Amino acid sequence: MNKPLYILYVLSILLFSCKNNNQSVREPLNHTRQKVDMKSVDDNRNRNKREEEYIKKLIKQDSTHQYKDSGHGFWYYYEVQKPNEAQKIEVGDKVRLNYEIRDLSNNIIYPATEIGDKTYWVDHENYFRGFREAVKLMKQGEEAWFIFPSNAAYGYHGDEKKIGSSVPLKMKLIIKSIKKHQKEDYEKN
């Protein structure tokens, strides 16, 4: 077959295979999904607002501590602060730490003795968002208490063990040592 006939043949196949059959896109059968999703969004916003108001009330009632706003949606105060310590924790650092988790009524959920000392590769392990940001606010030898609304803690799902759905938390965090990021160290583990 010569080239002009071949091109004409291909074009005719394309032209006839793309015939317009005047079909339109079918509308969804159920229009309630968007309403349900918006209700869920509104419920979450209301829960977050109530938790934040409650946490701010607790902070205001605690006259013995100077709380700081983390800028990440949670608050904290130092029990031991090392302002002269130059070494800040950064992504990829290997940090030896200990922590304890409580509810906002100060009931211990996970005691530090049960958790034990942990080694944490900063931002390379799957901890809740507030924990990851809290570690980066501290230096070696510091101890601090953090108050997390549920959206900065374990969120809607909880931890599927002792922490239920949408539970705000208090956490005491102690930074015992920091080993600065070495790419080859992380690749070994």
N, C-alpha and C positions, 0 to 999 in steps of 0.2 A: 504494500500500500504506500502510495507516495505521501509526502509530508503534508501538503495542503488538505488532502482528503482525510488524513488521520486527525488533524487539528479540528476539522469540521465535524468529524465523527465524535470526538471527545466533547466538544462544545455542545453538540446536540444532546448527548447523554446528560451532561450537567444541566442543561436548560430544562429538559423534560423531567429529570429526577427531582428538581427543586420546584415542582409545581405548587402553586398557591391554592391551598384547600380551604381558605378563609376560616380556619379554626382560631378561636380565641382562648386565652388562658382561663382555666376553670377557677372560679372563686373558691376559697376554702369552705369546707362544709361547716366548720365550727369557728365562730368568731369570738368565743369566750376566752381563748388562750391569752390574748393580749390583756384582757381585763384581769385575769388571774395573775399574770406576771406583774402588772402594775400594782395590784394589791400586795403581792409579796415584796415588791420594792418599797412600798409605803410602810408595810409592817417592819421591815428591816430598818428603815430610817427612823421610825418611831422608837424601836427598841434601842438603837444606837443613841438617840437623843436622851431617852430615859436613863440609860446606863451612864452616859456622860454627866448628866445632872446629878445622879446619885454619887458618882465618884467625886465630883467637885464638892459636893456636900460633905463627904467623908474627909476630904483634904482640908476643907475649911474648919472642921471640928477638931482636927489634929493640930494643936497649937505647939507641939514639941518638935515638929520637923518642918524643914523648908523644902517643899516639893518644887520640882522643876517640870516644865512642859517639855517633853522630848522632841516635839516637832513631828513625831510619827504616830500621834494619836494615843499616847499613854503618858503617865506621869511617874516621877521617881524622886527619891531622896537618898543621900549617902549616909551610911552609918560610919564608914571609914572612907575618907577621900584622900588621895595622894596628888594634890595639885602640882607638886614639883616633879612628879614622875613624868618624864618626857615621852616615854614609849606608849603610843596609842595603838589600839587594836585596829587592824586593817583586814580587808578581804584576803583570805588565803593563810592568815596566821594560824598557828596551832596553839590553842588556848587550853590550859588545864583549869577547870572551874568546878564549882559546886553550887547547887541551888536547891531551893525548897519552894514548893507551890502550895498556896492556901486559897481559900475562897475569901470574899470580902468581909466575912464575919470572923476571920482569923482562924477558921478550922483548917487544920493541916490536911491536905489531900495527898501530897507526896513529900514525906520528910526527907531532909538532906541525908540522913543516915541510910535511908532506903535507896536513894539515888546514887550516893557515893560520888567520888571524884570522877569527872568525865573529861575526856579529851575532845575538843570541838574544833574542827577545821572551819574557820569563819566563812560563812555563806557557801559552804560546799556540802552541808548536811541539811537534812530535812527537819528543822525545828520550826515551831510556830513563828509567825512574822515578828511579833513583839520581842520574843527571845533573841532573834537574830539582830534586831536593831539595838536592843539593850546592851548586848555584849560589846558592840562597837562604840558605845558611849563611855566605856570604862577603861581603866588602866590596871596594871599589875598591882595586887595588894589591896584593891578597893573592894568595898562591900556596899551594896545598895539594895533598896526595896523598890519594886516596880508595881504599879497598878495598871492592869491591862483591861480595857473593855473587851467584851467577847470577840469583837471583830479583829482585835489585835492578838487574841489568844487562840483558842482552838475552834472558834467560830460555831457555826450551826451544827456541825457533826460531833463536836467534843473530841475527846481522844479515844473514844470507844472502850474505855476502861473505867476510870474513876471520875472523869470530868464529863458532865452532861452537855446537852445542847445549849448553846448561847450563854455560857457561864463566864462572867468577868472574874479575873484572878489577881492575886498578889503573889509576887515572887521575890525571894531574897536570892541575890546572886553574888557570889564571891569569886573574884579572879585570882587564882593562885599563881599562875605563871603564863608567860607568853613566849612562844618561839616564833620569831619573825618568819614570814613567808619565804620558803625556798622551793622553787618549782620542782626540783628533783625529790624533795621530801614528800610532797603531796603525791607525786606520781608513783612512789614506792607503796603507798597505802591505798 
